Amino acid sequence: MSSQRGLPVVDAVDLARVFKAVADPIRLRLLSLIASPPGGEAGVGDLKTSETVPA
């Protein structure tokens, strides 16, 4: 059994990269649009007509 407590350093570094990739309000809005579309499917048109992405 490991004596280390908490998240291993390697895993923490990997997770920090993931969080950094989405740590932007526009990226988070896009992710939420993709993850929760009405009817269960998202297409390019859903993103294009969104207020999230400037024209």
C-alpha positions as a printed NumPy array, in Angstrom:
array([[  0.   ,   0.   ,   0.   ],
       [  1.321,   3.463,  -0.903],
       [  2.18 ,   5.911,   1.863],
       [  1.46 ,   8.864,  -0.453],
       [ -1.752,  10.748,   0.272],
       [ -3.767,  12.711,  -2.214],
       [ -3.363,  12.933,  -5.95 ],
       [ -0.018,  11.711,  -7.337],
       [  2.125,  14.467,  -8.869],
       [  1.935,  12.992, -12.382],
       [ -1.865,  12.866, -12.249],
       [ -2.026,  16.399, -10.857],
       [  0.087,  17.716, -13.733],
       [ -2.118,  15.939, -16.288],
       [ -5.307,  17.289, -14.707],
       [ -3.869,  20.803, -14.575],
       [ -3.347,  20.656, -18.346],
       [ -6.962,  19.596, -18.856],
       [ -8.299,  22.364, -16.64 ],
       [ -6.058,  24.915, -18.345],
       [ -7.473,  23.863, -21.722],
       [-11.027,  24.654, -20.634],
       [-10.253,  27.536, -18.27 ],
       [-11.675,  30.14 , -20.615],
       [-15.278,  31.387, -20.517],
       [-15.841,  30.894, -24.252],
       [-14.412,  27.376, -24.191],
       [-16.575,  26.502, -21.21 ],
       [-19.698,  27.827, -22.952],
       [-18.857,  25.831, -26.1  ],
       [-18.287,  22.707, -24.024],
       [-21.641,  23.188, -22.303],
       [-23.399,  23.662, -25.663],
       [-21.866,  20.469, -27.007],
       [-22.573,  18.488, -23.842],
       [-26.226,  19.448, -23.368],
       [-28.026,  20.125, -26.648],
       [-31.814,  19.835, -26.881],
       [-32.686,  16.489, -28.445],
       [-29.313,  14.988, -27.522],
       [-27.382,  16.028, -30.642],
       [-25.287,  19.089, -31.458],
       [-24.203,  20.247, -34.886],
       [-22.085,  23.043, -36.276],
       [-25.215,  25.123, -36.791],
       [-25.899,  25.036, -33.067],
       [-22.505,  26.551, -32.366],
       [-22.631,  29.025, -35.219],
       [-25.956,  30.519, -34.131],
       [-24.905,  30.678, -30.493],
       [-24.121,  33.982, -28.828],
       [-20.966,  32.324, -27.523],
       [-18.965,  32.7  , -30.717],
       [-18.56 ,  36.171, -32.207],
       [-19.348,  36.377, -35.918]])
